[in-house]
Amino acid sequence: EAPAEAPADVPAVTTADVVVEDRDRSKALPHDPSVHAVPRRSHFGDEELIEDDTERKTFMQRMMDFGSSGVRYLPKSVDIANKRVNVVYCILEIIVLALTIWYFVRPEQYSASLTPDSQAIFCGSRCEPLPSMMDAMTDQAGSYCGGAVTYGSGAEMYGPFECLHRCGHANSSTASYCIHPSQLMRISGEEAFVPTSYRLSDMLPPNASSACDAGYTLQSAVCVKEQDYFVPAIEKLSVSFSHQFVVYPTYNSVSFQDRVSSSLKAHSGAYHSQGWDVGMLSVLFSRSGAELRRFQPGEGISLTIEEMLQAAYVEGADSISLDSAMDASSLPIRLTGLAVTIDIWTTSSNTCELHHTTETDPKEVTVEWSGPIACLSVHVDRRWAKEQEEQTMGTTGLRVVHMNGVHVKFRQMGSFYFFHEQNLLRNITVVLLWVQFPLLICYWFCMLVLGMLSSIYSAVLHQEVNVAEGLKGFSVRLLTYSSAFMNLRGKSLNMKSDGITKKCVAERLSKICDNLEVEDSVLEHVGHVIFHSLKSFKKDNAPNTDVVTCQEFCAACSTNEPVQLGTLVKIFDKDRKLGCLESFFLDKTLGEVRRAAEAEGDS
């Protein structure tokens, strides 16, 4: 319909009739109790620009106003009605969902792995064998003692061999050399050396006639006598040791508290451990990962050389003993010695890693225990293990004792797992990033590779913002809103106010619902709600009326506009002082309008 012309007795509405804000609030018209205007709660932060210029708000005041307004801005999404694009998106979502599930189901993702501070200690003089025990061991002389067996390695010859006994033993009375129980194992820190063979080199100067005594040979102007010995049944010697660990767990990682005052610790010789209800269990495993022996908490760990070699993994052989050949030279290990490494893996879980087994990768074994566990495994390196010491003979002689034997050392390893909150937060962050990948891929796919469809989708998704053009369009739409107002307005009952009355709203609603079965009471209630909704846009300093004014109507129509009516007025208000950043980034066209208005005001 064509807009109805205004009656002659009704003055035309000009921009001067639109009340934006009175500079002096004391001049506001008295309140009319006949009209109850509902204060408006805007959904746009630009409404703050309508505040009085003289009441400049600080940054904190603006932040408090923003927080108390209840306004929250949510991201905008655009649904593309294209089945093929949706199929691509669903496929990518399924892939990401599968990767997310795979990433999250691994329990180690939420744990912090800590390596314990471990220590192994050999039992020293307290664990020396008694003389009777040593005699019982050395009396078990094998075929390698007392015979005429010799061994050669290149130019070096060894043998024949005699058996060593304890000093004070009946068999040692006629021997030229003997050993004490303390010499069966030589301990240095976390390493021990068990001699299996000796070579004594006695060196004396020639006598007055430049000759050597009986049994000595002249070598480089020195009389030398060499004798080789085996320590009989040395593989029966027990090597006793204990081990312990301490670990500092990470708690409350979200609060950045790295360590707690109490640590977790356990000792193999203790019946209880700190941090668990039971003590530490020690388990010996074979080269194949089979359990061989358990040492309960509080029980000392004691292994003979023979037990170590039976459990040991040696490269290139299924088993090894002191009588086995070291290499192609056929020298027995009893003569050359070897290196033994005992791995101690401590953990709080039921799973241990064995690094020297018949398998290529570390083997995981399971031990049922409710406290800390120490898994023992043995590894053997077939190489010469030697030690040497010198002793004086009289005033001019020297005895050099060459010892070959079993060199034992420890390698401490382990892992303790604790729940780590930062890992959980990191995983949540990873998932939040991953779920964006299908959307980003589809976005760039739709923007770049679909030809003209990409142009259409880009125009929908990318909204161009031009402040000057937006203000022009908003100004034109304000004229349209005022034209609609002129079509809807009517006189109030007291003939004092000109605007949209309740009667106008009710008449227009009845026309809209003419073909609908709506009760009159419902229409009356809806009209009441619409009328008071429009009245909610009344400004605080505007006069109270019983009709909807043009300003209130235009403000209601521009609710979804990016620019509000008050914002438009404030932008062109020459009396408003611009901030530094606003002045720098102000649109060129708007800046020219403001400067022209200021120049006109100055003239």
PyMOL commands that set and color helices and strands:
alter all, ss='L'
color gray80, all
select helices_A, chain A and resi 15-17+25-27+45-50+59-69+83-104+107-110+125-127+131-138+170-172+181-183+234-236+253-255+305-311+333-336+421-434+437-448+452-461+467-488+502-512+520-535+550-557+565-571+580-585+588-602
alter helices_A, ss='H'
color red, helices_A
select strands_A, chain A and resi 111-114+117-122+151-153+156-158+161-163+186-188+191-204+217-219+222-230+238-247+264-267+281-285+291-295+301-304+312-314+338-347+351-354+363-366+373-381+386-393+397-419+490-491+498-499
alter strands_A, ss='S'
color yellow, strands_A
deselect
rebuild
show_as cartoon
